[in-house]
Amino acid sequence: MRRLNRKKTLNLMKELDAFPKVPESYVETSASGGTVSLIAFTTIAFLTIMEFTVYRDTWMKYEYEVDKDFTSKLRINIDITVAMRCQYVGADVLDLAETMVASADGLIYEPLFFVLLLHAFTLACVIFRMLQLIQSRLQEEHSLQDVIFKSAFKSASTALPPREDNSLQSPDACRIHGHLYVNKVAGNFHITVGKAIPHPRGHAHLAALVSHESYNFSHRIDHLSFGELIPGIINPLDGTEKIASDHNEMFQYFITVVPTKLHTYKISAETHQFSVTERERIINHAAGSHGVSGIFMKYDISSLMVTVTEQHMPFWQFLVRLCGIIGGIFSTTGILHGFGRFVAEVIFCRFRLGSYRSTSVPLPDGHTSNHLPLITDNSTH
């Protein structure tokens, strides 16, 4: 009884077989079919390799939401070299809440030489020139930013290494580097003549003791970023170098800071991106160009937060795409091969039919017949 039920089950499964097997004696092979099969297998192999390359690659997904965090402090990372001596310049931050953050809270003033060409073969010069090259490429190809996000923490730090000046002359520049914590509101970080002093209505700089002829706000921005310091990330102002054409010149940078959450397969960090607009002008009160000589970076915090997530193709999706490639190529090549054989057979059949010409055969009654004569064995006698 069990064998009978088992046999019925097998017969039922055979009837449901959607892939019937054709006996090998009924299969006919041809040279054209072999050629099409070779082309199909080669195409499948090539597209499979390409699909595997796409599967291994990742891409960045950008999502936007409202930033609800306004109570935390914002960190500003600074590394700027000014072509003036350290005792002549001062740096500080003043925000819209009239809160002043002095440079003594986290910035270091380091005397050195401004011109990097005196040490053209040092590591500092090489890194700075590399930053300038990367910035020029980023302005042309914005997709490189995704590559920089993926390589965060894998590449070396973009900060310049310590410089060693062995010259016997006194340094003519000042490197201001370090970090400051400010309120998460719009503010103004500036470097100008004289040290900053508190003032009931804001703040002021002791610029009266500095000679006007010593003003030179040529500067080089080695690094400027907001938020957590992530090695390998290239910021818009990294590698910027400005040469002042006049003693009374003002350099302005209008910065919009966007809070950013970065989630990749290597790191997960909260940092800030920013965009910048540059402007520079000569102070001339007689011509109506008022202001103070110096370097001013006016920043504003965006109300939107960007979440950057590195995504990868799921394995099941890779299998579905791979099956689609294999089945699609087999089906397409089979259709094209069948259509080609049909066209060839039609053309050759017409050619063969046209090669036979009709022949007139005289009949005994004087009529003619256009049919071909029947050739038998008696006709040879």
Secondary structure as the mmCIF struct_conf table of DSSP 4:
data_model
#
loop_
_struct_conf.conf_type_id
_struct_conf.id
_struct_conf.beg_label_comp_id
_struct_conf.beg_label_asym_id
_struct_conf.beg_label_seq_id
_struct_conf.end_label_comp_id
_struct_conf.end_label_asym_id
_struct_conf.end_label_seq_id
HELX_RH_AL_P HELX_RH_AL_P1 ARG A 2 GLU A 15
TURN_TY1_P TURN_TY1_P1 LEU A 16 LEU A 16
BEND BEND1 ALA A 18 PHE A 19
HELX_LH_PP_P HELX_LH_PP_P1 PRO A 20 PRO A 23
HELX_RH_3T_P HELX_RH_3T_P1 GLU A 24 TYR A 26
HELX_RH_AL_P HELX_RH_AL_P2 ALA A 31 ARG A 56
STRN STRN1 THR A 58 VAL A 66
BEND BEND2 THR A 71 SER A 72
STRN STRN2 LYS A 73 VAL A 82
BEND BEND3 ALA A 83 MET A 84
HELX_RH_3T_P HELX_RH_3T_P2 CYS A 86 TYR A 88
STRN STRN3 VAL A 89 ASP A 95
TURN_TY1_P TURN_TY1_P2 LEU A 96 ALA A 97
STRN STRN4 MET A 100 ALA A 102
HELX_RH_3T_P HELX_RH_3T_P3 SER A 103 ASP A 105
TURN_TY1_P TURN_TY1_P3 GLY A 106 GLY A 106
STRN STRN5 LEU A 107 LEU A 112
BEND BEND4 PHE A 114 PHE A 114
HELX_RH_3T_P HELX_RH_3T_P4 LEU A 116 HIS A 119
TURN_TY1_P TURN_TY1_P4 ALA A 120 PHE A 121
BEND BEND5 THR A 122 THR A 122
HELX_RH_AL_P HELX_RH_AL_P3 LEU A 123 GLU A 140
TURN_TY1_P TURN_TY1_P5 HIS A 142 SER A 143
HELX_RH_AL_P HELX_RH_AL_P4 LEU A 144 LYS A 150
TURN_TY1_P TURN_TY1_P6 SER A 151 LYS A 154
BEND BEND6 SER A 155 SER A 155
HELX_LH_PP_P HELX_LH_PP_P2 ALA A 156 SER A 157
BEND BEND7 ALA A 159 ALA A 159
HELX_LH_PP_P HELX_LH_PP_P3 LEU A 160 ARG A 163
BEND BEND8 LEU A 168 GLN A 169
HELX_LH_PP_P HELX_LH_PP_P4 SER A 170 PRO A 171
STRN STRN6 ALA A 173 ASN A 183
BEND BEND9 LYS A 184 VAL A 185
STRN STRN7 GLY A 187 VAL A 193
BEND BEND10 GLY A 194 GLY A 194
STRN STRN8 ALA A 196 HIS A 199
TURN_TY1_P TURN_TY1_P7 PRO A 200 ARG A 201
STRN STRN9 GLY A 202 HIS A 205
TURN_TY1_P TURN_TY1_P8 ALA A 208 LEU A 209
BEND BEND11 VAL A 210 VAL A 210
HELX_RH_3T_P HELX_RH_3T_P5 HIS A 212 SER A 214
STRN STRN10 HIS A 219 GLY A 227
BEND BEND12 GLU A 228 GLU A 228
TURN_TY1_P TURN_TY1_P9 PRO A 231 GLY A 232
HELX_LH_PP_P HELX_LH_PP_P5 ILE A 233 ASN A 235
TURN_TY1_P TURN_TY1_P10 PRO A 236 GLY A 239
STRN STRN11 THR A 240 LYS A 242
BEND BEND13 SER A 245 ASN A 248
STRN STRN12 GLU A 249 HIS A 263
BEND BEND14 TYR A 265 LYS A 266
STRN STRN13 SER A 268 ILE A 282
STRN STRN14 ASN A 284 ASN A 284
HELX_RH_3T_P HELX_RH_3T_P6 HIS A 285 ALA A 287
TURN_TY1_P TURN_TY1_P11 GLY A 288 GLY A 288
STRN STRN15 SER A 289 SER A 289
BEND BEND15 SER A 293 SER A 293
STRN STRN16 GLY A 294 ILE A 301
BEND BEND16 SER A 303 SER A 303
STRN STRN17 LEU A 304 HIS A 312
HELX_RH_AL_P HELX_RH_AL_P5 PHE A 315 SER A 355
STRN STRN18 VAL A 361 PRO A 362
TURN_TY1_P TURN_TY1_P12 PRO A 364 ASP A 365
BEND BEND17 GLY A 366 GLY A 366
STRN STRN19 THR A 368 SER A 369
BEND BEND18 HIS A 371 HIS A 371
HELX_LH_PP_P HELX_LH_PP_P6 LEU A 372 ILE A 375
HELX_RH_3T_P HELX_RH_3T_P7 ASP A 377 THR A 380
#
